[in-house]
Amino acid sequence: MALAADDDAERTAASALAEASEAFVVAIPSLVAELVSDEAAARALAAAPDSEVALADWLVAA
């Protein structure tokens, strides 16, 4: 019984973490765009890259 409760708690925590991670990833482009002084770069970033890797590549290139 305790194992089932632990499993449920773990699944709930994992689900909440996944949702928070997704919300953060979705918010990153707009947050970074606010910090970017180059208007063209801000517009490109606001177009939301397809993946976190693309965002990381963009940040390294900037």
Backbone as numpy.savetxt, mean C-alpha at the origin, in Angstrom:
# Nx Ny Nz CAx CAy CAz Cx Cy Cz
-10.65 -26.89 21.63 -11.47 -25.69 21.63 -10.61 -24.44 21.63
-9.57 -24.44 22.46 -8.68 -23.28 22.52 -7.93 -23.12 21.20
-7.58 -24.24 20.57 -6.89 -24.16 19.28 -7.77 -23.53 18.22
-9.05 -23.86 18.23 -9.98 -23.28 17.26 -10.11 -21.77 17.48
-10.15 -21.37 18.74 -10.24 -19.94 19.06 -8.96 -19.23 18.60
-7.80 -19.87 18.82 -6.53 -19.29 18.38 -6.49 -19.17 16.86
-6.99 -20.20 16.16 -7.03 -20.17 14.70 -7.93 -19.04 14.21
-9.09 -18.89 14.85 -10.01 -17.81 14.47 -9.37 -16.44 14.71
-8.72 -16.29 15.83 -8.07 -15.02 16.15 -6.94 -14.73 15.16
-6.21 -15.78 14.80 -5.12 -15.60 13.84 -5.67 -15.21 12.46
-6.75 -15.85 12.04 -7.35 -15.51 10.75 -7.90 -14.08 10.76
-8.52 -13.70 11.86 -9.05 -12.34 11.98 -7.92 -11.32 11.93
-6.85 -11.59 12.65 -5.70 -10.67 12.64 -5.07 -10.60 11.26
-4.94 -11.74 10.60 -4.35 -11.76 9.26 -5.23 -11.00 8.27
-6.54 -11.15 8.41 -7.46 -10.43 7.53 -7.37 -8.93 7.76
-7.32 -8.52 9.01 -7.21 -7.09 9.33 -5.89 -6.52 8.82
-4.82 -7.29 8.95 -3.52 -6.84 8.46 -3.54 -6.71 6.93
-4.15 -7.67 6.26 -4.24 -7.61 4.80 -5.03 -6.39 4.34
-6.13 -6.11 5.02 -6.94 -4.94 4.66 -6.16 -3.65 4.90
-5.46 -3.57 6.02 -4.68 -2.37 6.33 -3.54 -2.20 5.33
-2.90 -3.29 4.96 -1.82 -3.23 3.98 -2.33 -2.75 2.64
-3.48 -3.27 2.23 -4.06 -2.86 0.95 -4.42 -1.39 0.97
-5.01 -0.93 2.05 -5.37 0.49 2.16 -4.13 1.37 2.11
-3.06 0.92 2.75 -1.82 1.69 2.74 -1.24 1.76 1.33
-1.21 0.61 0.64 -0.68 0.57 -0.73 -1.49 1.46 -1.65
-2.80 1.47 -1.47 -3.66 2.32 -2.29 -3.39 3.79 -2.00
-3.09 4.11 -0.75 -2.88 5.51 -0.35 -1.50 6.03 -0.72
-0.53 5.15 -0.90 0.85 5.60 -1.13 0.97 6.57 -2.30
0.43 6.28 -3.48 0.62 7.21 -4.60 0.16 8.63 -4.29
-0.99 8.78 -3.66 -1.46 10.13 -3.37 -0.62 10.79 -2.29
-0.17 10.02 -1.32 0.68 10.59 -0.27 2.01 11.06 -0.84
2.62 10.24 -1.68 3.90 10.62 -2.27 3.71 11.78 -3.23
2.61 11.77 -3.97 2.35 12.86 -4.93 2.30 14.21 -4.21
1.79 14.22 -2.99 1.75 15.46 -2.22 3.15 15.97 -1.90
4.09 15.03 -1.79 5.46 15.41 -1.44 6.32 15.75 -2.65
5.86 15.39 -3.82 6.65 15.59 -5.03 6.44 17.01 -5.53
7.53 17.70 -5.75 7.40 19.09 -6.21 7.21 19.18 -7.72
7.69 18.19 -8.46 7.55 18.19 -9.92 6.12 17.80 -10.27
5.38 18.70 -10.87 3.97 18.48 -11.16 3.75 17.28 -12.09
4.59 17.12 -13.08 4.44 16.00 -14.02 4.67 14.67 -13.30
5.65 14.63 -12.43 5.91 13.41 -11.67 4.75 13.12 -10.73
4.19 14.14 -10.14 3.06 13.96 -9.24 1.86 13.39 -10.00
1.62 13.90 -11.22 0.51 13.36 -12.01 0.76 11.91 -12.39
1.99 11.58 -12.75 2.32 10.20 -13.11 2.13 9.27 -11.92
2.54 9.72 -10.76 2.39 8.90 -9.57 0.93 8.77 -9.17
0.17 9.83 -9.32 -1.24 9.80 -8.96 -2.02 8.84 -9.85
-1.45 8.50 -11.00 -2.10 7.53 -11.89 -2.04 6.13 -11.30
-1.45 5.96 -10.16 -1.35 4.72 -9.41 -0.68 3.60 -10.20
0.58 3.37 -9.88 1.29 2.28 -10.53 0.61 0.94 -10.27
0.85 0.00 -11.15 0.19 -1.30 -11.06 0.62 -2.13 -9.86
1.78 -1.87 -9.34 2.24 -2.69 -8.23 3.17 -1.90 -7.33
3.44 -2.47 -6.19 4.37 -1.85 -5.26 5.77 -1.79 -5.88
6.11 -2.77 -6.69 7.42 -2.79 -7.34 7.55 -1.60 -8.28
6.50 -1.32 -9.04 6.54 -0.18 -9.95 6.70 1.12 -9.15
6.04 1.22 -8.03 6.17 2.41 -7.20 7.59 2.53 -6.68
8.16 1.42 -6.23 9.53 1.43 -5.73 10.49 1.83 -6.85
10.28 1.30 -8.05 11.12 1.67 -9.19 11.01 3.16 -9.48
9.80 3.69 -9.41 9.59 5.12 -9.68 10.32 5.95 -8.64
10.22 5.55 -7.37 10.87 6.31 -6.31 12.38 6.28 -6.45
12.94 5.15 -6.86 14.39 5.04 -7.05 14.82 5.92 -8.21
14.01 5.95 -9.27 14.36 6.74 -10.46 14.21 8.24 -10.22
13.37 8.62 -9.28 13.08 10.04 -9.04 14.22 10.78 -8.40
